[in-house]
Amino acid sequence: MGLTAETQFLWEFLQTVKKPVVLYGMGDGCEKIVRVCKHFGITVAGIFASDEYVRGQSFLGYPVLRYAEAKERFGEMVILLAFAVFEPGLTAQIKRIADENELYAPDVPLFGETLFDRAFFEAHRDELEAVDRILADETSRRVFRSVLAYKISGKPAYLYGCETTKEEAYRRILTLGPRECYADLGAYDGDTVKKFLKEVQNRYRRIYAFEPNLKNFKKLSRSFWGAADIRLLQKVAWNRAEVLRFSAKAGRSAAVDKTASGWVRAAAVDDLVREPLTYLKLDVEGAEREALEGCREQIRLFRPKLAVSGYHRSEDLFAIPRQVLSYRSDYRVYLRHHPYVPAWDTLYYFVP
């Protein structure tokens, strides 16, 4: 994979820099990065945010500055991007800031505590090299190596250089047809169901849409309740029928969480879907392993096309293809990174 012991890992590099290390952004991402910096003994000099979010407040004990104020206070900085970006306008703004200062986007896992650091990479080098060998096309290998280089270095340029559109994945990899039986695991407010319907020109056999978060499920229901051959399920896609603790955060971030006060019903796709599926999409906020276990018989018997998020946990980059291929070894495996920094929206596609 072109990596050696001399490859620069971001957290090691940050331990050596002389410039002030300043975080751009607030919220959960900032909290995680500050914790990691403390773990490695990296001093965080300050925090700034986009001008429209600065109201004289503080965050984690730091006064929140505007970018111009941060430049005046710190001069040349090493900036760590602490939020996710996919909108073209904001991406262009971040690129302009990166033209003026060193800027990195640390890879911190959405779920779990395992960092993609040197120790993790060396422990899983064989598994990563095995994935590199089984990928089905040159684009997948380029994406895999670029995402890996990004995770190690924190340099967004690796992600910018390997982006492809979801339309390319739909039309060149999945090639969906008019008789699909589709299960959307993590349907959110129905946006991915709508995308599917557009791609198949509203011709399909049946749709099963799983969404555990009640607020999101209500939006999903407003769009599709009573629609022909669309079954809506307010459940977590899991490996068995169970009631789980659940954190009903806003937006897409609702997830199974052992420390949460809420509860939600979970179920296995194999137990609820009694017909062959032809296409499965899994974006289940860190529960991909359990959801795939719950689809094992569908995969083993009927070999549906799969689109599986490969970015929620550090191990997903190698664990997702290994798990699917343990059920059926005759899939072709593709990897695509759709526009996002950090490496969110990195998906594995499995095609019969």
Backbone hydrogen bonds, N-H to C=O, Kabsch-Sander energy under -0.5 kcal/mol:
donor,donor_aa,acceptor,acceptor_aa,energy
7,T,4,T,-1.8
9,F,7,T,-0.5
10,L,152,I,-3.0
13,F,9,F,-2.4
14,L,10,L,-2.7
15,Q,11,W,-0.8
16,T,13,F,-1.9
17,V,13,F,-0.8
21,V,43,T,-0.5
22,V,20,P,-0.6
22,V,78,V,-2.7
23,L,46,G,-2.5
24,Y,80,L,-2.6
25,G,23,L,-0.7
25,G,48,F,-2.7
31,E,27,G,-2.1
32,K,28,D,-2.3
33,I,29,G,-2.2
34,V,30,C,-2.6
35,R,31,E,-2.1
36,V,32,K,-2.2
37,C,33,I,-2.8
38,K,34,V,-2.4
39,H,35,R,-2.1
40,F,36,V,-2.0
41,G,37,C,-0.5
41,G,38,K,-1.0
42,I,37,C,-3.2
43,T,41,G,-0.5
45,A,21,V,-3.0
45,A,43,T,-0.6
46,G,21,V,-0.9
47,I,63,P,-0.7
48,F,23,L,-2.7
49,A,65,L,-2.5
53,Y,50,S,-2.5
54,V,51,D,-1.6
55,R,53,Y,-0.6
59,F,62,Y,-2.9
62,Y,59,F,-2.1
64,V,57,Q,-2.7
65,L,47,I,-2.2
65,L,63,P,-0.7
70,A,66,R,-2.4
71,K,67,Y,-2.5
72,E,68,A,-2.1
73,R,69,E,-2.4
74,F,70,A,-3.0
75,G,71,K,-2.1
78,V,20,P,-2.8
79,I,77,M,-0.6
79,I,102,E,-3.1
80,L,22,V,-2.4
81,L,79,I,-0.6
81,L,104,Y,-3.4
82,A,24,Y,-2.8
85,V,341,V,-3.2
91,T,87,E,-2.6
92,A,88,P,-2.4
93,Q,89,G,-1.7
94,I,90,L,-2.3
95,K,91,T,-2.2
96,R,92,A,-1.9
97,I,93,Q,-2.0
98,A,94,I,-2.3
99,D,95,K,-1.1
100,E,96,R,-0.6
100,E,97,I,-1.2
101,N,97,I,-1.6
102,E,77,M,-1.0
104,Y,79,I,-2.8
105,A,154,G,-3.2
108,V,106,P,-1.0
110,L,312,H,-0.8
111,F,312,H,-2.1
115,L,113,E,-0.6
116,F,107,D,-0.5
117,D,115,L,-1.7
121,F,117,D,-2.8
122,E,118,R,-2.8
123,A,119,A,-2.0
124,H,120,F,-1.4
125,R,122,E,-0.7
128,L,124,H,-2.4
129,E,125,R,-2.7
130,A,126,D,-1.9
131,V,127,E,-1.8
132,D,128,L,-2.1
133,R,129,E,-1.5
134,I,130,A,-1.2
134,I,131,V,-0.6
135,L,131,V,-1.0
136,A,333,V,-3.2
141,R,137,D,-1.8
142,R,138,E,-2.5
143,V,139,T,-2.7
144,F,140,S,-2.8
145,R,141,R,-2.4
146,S,142,R,-2.2
147,V,143,V,-3.0
148,L,144,F,-2.3
149,A,145,R,-2.3
150,Y,146,S,-2.5
151,K,147,V,-2.7
152,I,148,L,-1.9
153,S,149,A,-2.5
154,G,150,Y,-3.6
158,Y,155,K,-1.4
159,L,156,P,-1.1
160,Y,156,P,-2.4
161,G,157,A,-2.0
162,C,159,L,-1.4
163,E,160,Y,-0.8
164,T,337,H,-2.0
169,A,165,T,-1.2
170,Y,166,K,-2.6
171,R,167,E,-2.5
172,R,168,E,-2.6
173,I,168,E,-0.6
173,I,169,A,-1.3
174,L,169,A,-2.7
175,T,170,Y,-2.0
176,L,170,Y,-0.6
180,E,177,G,-0.8
182,Y,180,E,-0.6
182,Y,206,R,-2.5
183,A,279,Y,-2.3
184,D,182,Y,-0.5
184,D,208,Y,-3.2
185,L,183,A,-0.8
185,L,281,K,-3.1
186,G,184,D,-0.9
186,G,210,F,-2.0
187,A,210,F,-2.7
190,G,187,A,-2.5
194,K,190,G,-2.4
195,K,191,D,-1.9
196,F,192,T,-2.2
197,L,193,V,-2.7
198,K,194,K,-2.2
199,E,195,K,-2.1
200,V,196,F,-2.1
201,Q,198,K,-0.9
202,N,197,L,-3.0
203,R,200,V,-1.5
204,Y,202,N,-0.6
205,R,180,E,-2.9
206,R,180,E,-1.3
207,I,229,D,-2.4
208,Y,182,Y,-2.9
209,A,231,R,-2.8
210,F,184,D,-2.8
210,F,208,Y,-0.6
211,E,233,L,-2.4
217,F,213,N,-3.1
218,K,214,L,-2.3
219,K,215,K,-1.4
220,L,216,N,-2.6
221,S,217,F,-2.8
222,R,218,K,-2.1
223,S,219,K,-1.3
224,F,220,L,-1.8
225,W,221,S,-3.0
227,A,224,F,-2.6
230,I,227,A,-1.4
231,R,207,I,-3.2
232,L,230,I,-0.5
233,L,209,A,-2.9
235,K,233,L,-1.8
236,V,265,R,-2.3
238,W,236,V,-0.6
238,W,267,A,-3.1
242,E,266,A,-1.6
244,L,242,E,-0.5
244,L,264,V,-2.9
246,F,262,G,-2.2
247,S,255,A,-2.9
248,A,246,F,-0.7
249,K,247,S,-1.7
253,S,250,A,-1.2
254,A,251,G,-0.6
255,A,247,S,-1.8
257,D,245,R,-1.5
260,A,257,D,-1.8
262,G,246,F,-0.7
264,V,244,L,-2.1
266,A,242,E,-3.2
267,A,236,V,-2.4
270,D,294,G,-2.9
271,D,268,A,-1.0
272,L,268,A,-1.1
272,L,269,V,-0.7
273,V,269,V,-2.9
274,R,272,L,-0.7
278,T,181,C,-2.6
279,Y,181,C,-1.7
280,L,305,K,-2.7
281,K,183,A,-2.4
282,L,307,A,-3.0
283,D,185,L,-2.6
283,D,281,K,-0.5
287,A,284,V,-1.2
291,A,287,A,-2.6
292,L,288,E,-2.8
293,E,289,R,-1.9
294,G,290,E,-1.8
295,C,292,L,-1.3
296,R,293,E,-1.2
299,I,295,C,-2.6
300,R,296,R,-3.1
301,L,297,E,-2.7
302,F,298,Q,-2.3
303,R,298,Q,-0.7
303,R,299,I,-1.2
305,K,278,T,-2.7
306,L,350,F,-2.3
307,A,280,L,-2.2
308,V,348,Y,-2.9
309,S,282,L,-2.5
310,G,346,T,-2.9
316,D,313,R,-1.5
317,L,314,S,-0.7
318,F,315,E,-1.3
319,A,315,E,-3.0
320,I,316,D,-1.7
322,R,318,F,-1.5
323,Q,319,A,-2.3
324,V,320,I,-2.3
325,L,321,P,-2.5
326,S,322,R,-1.0
327,Y,323,Q,-0.7
327,Y,324,V,-1.3
328,R,324,V,-2.0
331,Y,328,R,-0.6
332,R,351,V,-2.8
333,V,134,I,-0.6
334,Y,332,R,-0.5
334,Y,349,Y,-3.0
336,R,347,L,-2.4
337,H,162,C,-0.6
338,H,336,R,-0.6
338,H,345,D,-2.7
341,V,85,V,-2.2
344,W,342,P,-1.5
347,L,336,R,-2.7
347,L,345,D,-0.6
348,Y,308,V,-2.9
349,Y,334,Y,-2.7
350,F,306,L,-2.4
351,V,332,R,-2.4
